[in-house]
């Protein structure tokens, strides 16, 4: 006897995931509709495999602070940006992904500013920068679907902030290669700067850190 259990009734523990195989993108979309917009999970889909994952709450605050730092830098540089959060990006029939946080930067915000809902990257550009709190690009089997989806969607740059450490990965020849410098924000030593700023925010508060940082940006940039 088989039992049908609605996916949204399943509670996932931190660090766990559900993997569903041999699904079409249309079936994946129906699952997303069933999970609805108020869900507290994210998905990754690539070539028939769908992973449903809970957010990693232990990384939540440092990760949000990192996003605030990005906005402060872009604002000081006079660059346009749009924060698309965990929007679903997809290439129909091949891949779909929901970043933890993502940004459109420079020229691309004008192309997507009016977009709402899921974004087809065959019509619109992918986000320029994705920030993830915990993802092993090179070897973690549980991350393989996520990484493969990012390759198909063609996100040019991924930051991974975890345990007070920033890693920067750039897409080159359909692989993510770790880099010392950011493609989107090349003028700053971000791998040193961001952990320092996150630690400062945790010590004195995010708003106070950002006020200090904005004052210092004129000499840094």
N, C-alpha and C positions, 0 to 999 in steps of 0.2 A: 504494500500500500504506500502510495506517495502522498506527501503533505505539501500543500502550497503555502508558503510563508511570505507575506509582503516584505520586500527588502527594507522598507523604512521602519519596520518593527524590530530589525536586528540591531543590537548595540555592539559596536566594535570597541575593543580595548585599545589603548594607546600603543602604537607600533604594530598593530595587526592590520590585516587587509583581507578582503574577499576577492578571489579571482574567478571570473567566469570566462569560459573559453568557447570558441566557435560561434561568436556572436557577430551579426552584421551591424553596421553603423545604425541602421534603422531600428534594430532591436535595442541597441544601446540608447538611442534617443527615447524610446518608449520607457526604458528603465529610468532615465533622467526625469522624464515627465512624472513617473510614479513617485520618485523620491521627492519631487517638488522643490521650490526655491528656498524653503525654510530648513533644509537639511543641514546637518553639521558634518558632512562628509565631502570628500573631493574624489574625482575620478580620473583615471588615465586609461585610454583605449588605444590599442595599436594592433592592426592586422588580426582582428578577431578576439583578442584578449582584453577583457575589461577588469580593471582593478578598482575597488571601492575602498577608500582609506579614511580614517578619522584624522582630524587635525592633531598636531603635536603640541598640546597646550603648554608643555614645559618650556618651549622655545618662543611662545607667543609674544611676550613683551619685548625681548631683545630684537625680535624680527620686525615688529612694528616700529621700533625706534630706528632701525636701519632704513625703513621706508621713509620716515620723517627726515632723516639725514639726506637721503637722495633728493627729496623735494627742496630742502634748503639749498643744496648745491646747485640744482637746476635753476632755482629762483635767482640765486646770486649771479648766475651766468646769463640770465635773461633768456633762457631756453623755454619754449613751450613744452608742456608735458600733460599727460592724462594718466591717472591711476585707474587701471581696470580690474584691480583686485583679483578675485578668483573666477573671473569670466570664463565660460567654456569656449575654447578655440578648437576648431575641427577642420580636417580635410576629409571630406565625405568619402566613406568607404575605406579609409586608411587609418586615420588617427584622430584622437580627441584628447584634450588635456585641460585641467583647471589648475593654474598656478596658485601658489599661496598669495603672492602679490606680483603684479606686473605693471610695467610702465611703457607708454608710447612717448618718444622723445623727439625733439627737433621738428623735422618736417612731417612725421607721421601723425601727430595728434589731429591735424586738420582733416585727415582722411577718415578718421574713426570717431570723431567727437560726437556725432549724432547717433552712433551705434548703441543699441540696447539688446540684451539677450545674447544668444550664442553667436559667435563670429566665425564665418567661413573664410579661411585664409586663402582660398582660391579667388575670393572677391576682394578682401581687405588684407592689409599686411599683418604679419604676426607682431606681437609686442616686441619692442626693442630690448627690453631688459626684464628678466624674471628673477625674483628673489625667493629662494626656498629655505626653510629652516633646517631640513635634515634630508639629504639625498646623497647617496654615494654614487658618483658618476661612473667610476671606473670598474667596480667589481661586484657590487651588491646585487645579487640575483633578484631580490624583491624590488629593486629599483629599475629593473631592465625595461619593463613596460613603460614606465614614466620617461626614462631617458630616450627610448626609441620614439615615443610620441613627440617629444621635444624636437628630435631630429627631423621627423616628418613635417611638423608644423614649421620648422626652420627658424626657431628663436635664436637670434645671433649671440646672445650673451646670458649666462645664468650665474647668479651669485648664490653661494650656499653659506649661510651664517649659522654656525653651530659651535657651542662650547667656547665662546669668545674667540672664534677664529673665522676669518672670511676667506673663502676660496672663490676664485673667478675662473669661469670656463667660457671659452669662445668656440663657436661652431666653425670647424675647418674640415672641408672634404667629408661631410656627413659624420663627423665625430666631434665630441667635445674635448678640447685640449685645455689643460690648466694653464693659466697665464698669470703673469705678475701684475699686469696693468689692465685696466678696463678699456674696452673699445668705446663705450658711451661716455665715460668720464675719465679721459686719459691724463688729465693734468694733476691728479692727486695720488698720493701713495695710500690708496684706499685700504689695502690689506693691513696696514698699521693704523691708519686714522680711524676707521670705523669701530674696531674693537675698543680703542681708547674712548671714543665718544659714547659708545653704548655703556661702558663702565662708568663714565662720568654721569650719564643720565640716570643710571641706577643709584648713584650716590647722592645727587642733588636734585633729581627730577628732570623729566624730559624737556619741559618748557624752559627751565633755567639753562640746561645744556644747550638748547637750540639758540637761545639769546646770545650766549657766549660764542657759539660757533659762527653765527651770522656776523658778529663783530670781527671775528678773526678771518673770515673768508676773503676779505679784500687783500690781505697779505698772502694768503695761500694760493690764490688764483691769479 
